[in-house]
Amino acid sequence: MKFSTVVLAALAATATAGYANSTNGGCSTCGSPSHVSISDWCSKYSGWSQGCCKCIVEAESGGDAHACNKNSNGSIDVGLWQVNSCNWASCNGGNAPCDPSSNLYCAKKVFQWGGNTWKYWSTCGKCGCCGKA
């Protein structure tokens, strides 16, 4: 039950997230912007649709590995996949997954928790990927 609460809290916190996250407006958790190749990072995991991954990352962070968004509930989303702070303890020892490798690891975990779908990303509807791998 605790996991469901954490994931649902993270999902609710990201309901208004989007490309604007890449501005780092008022959030310095991961430092200054650092743009990377979305295709290169999505291709590091073959368990998801590359098209969906690229759309999600573009919508969430615009390819800014240091993208950060402070949510209205006090939680923070960081990195390429905008992993919510509610999930950091379960995937990165409680630390913000600011580097692309740890963010990818966390994103894969959240993806798996969602039944190997993108349903826990607020931008999945925009990308047409909510129920897809």
C-alpha positions, 0 to 999 in steps of 0.5 A: 500500500505504501508503494501505491501511495508514493507512486500516486503522490508522485503522479499527482505531483507531476500532473502539471509538469511538462516541457517547462521543467527544463527551465530550472526555474527556481530549482537548483537541485541538479545545477545548471542546464545540461542538454544531452542526446535524447535518442542516445539515452532512450536507446540505453534500455530496449524494454520500452518503445523508443518513440514513446521514450523520446516523446516523454523525455522531450515533453518532460525535460527537453533533453536537459539532464539537469531539468528540475521542477518544484511541484505545488505539493513540495515534491521535486521532479528531476532529470531527463525523465523528471523522476519525482522525489517521492521515488528517490528512496526506492531507486537512488538511495534517497538522493536526487538522480541528477546524472543521466545514468541514475535518472535512467535507472530510476525511470526504468523502475517507475516504468516497471512499477507501471506494468512496463508502461508510461502511465506514471508520466503526466505527459504520457497522454500527450505522447499517446503512450500511457498504456504502451511500452 
